[in-house]
Amino acid sequence: MRKRRCASPIAGCTSMSAPSIVYMAGLLHDVNVQFMVTMAIKMPFVGRG
């Protein structure tokens, strides 16, 4: 049986980074954003392998 290879879901830089930057710019000066994880919506698993 042959395994099918499918393309991984991708997201453009402008659609992901621009709203994140606007969100962080709108926060108060005392607030820190330590982590912000962005993932493709249709990604079935986290990571590879």
N, C-alpha and C positions, 0 to 999 in steps of 0.2 A: 504494500500500500504506500502511495506517495504522499508526502506531507505537502500541503498547500502553503505557500508563503504569501502573506498579506502585508500590505504596507501599513506601517504604524501610523496612528492618528497624529497629526501635527497641528500646531497653532502658530499663527503668524506673530511676529514680535510686536507689531503695533497693536494688535487686538488684546494682547496680554499685558504688556508693560505700561502702556499709556493709562489705563484705568487704575493700575496699582500706584503709579506715580501721583496721579491726581488725588487718590484716596489718602496717601501719606502726606501730601502737601496740605490737605484740608484738616489734618489733625492738629490738636493743640501742641504748643512748643514743648510741653512737659511729657509728651507721650512718645514712647519708642516702639518701633516695629522691629522685633527681633528676628522673626521668621515669617516669610510669606511664600507659600508653596502654590505654584500654578501647574495645573495638569490639563492634558487634553480631556475633553468631556467623555469621549468614547474609549478611553484607555481601559482595557479590561483588567490589567494587573499593574501594581506599582513596581517599577523597575523592570529588569529584563532577566531572562534565564530561568 
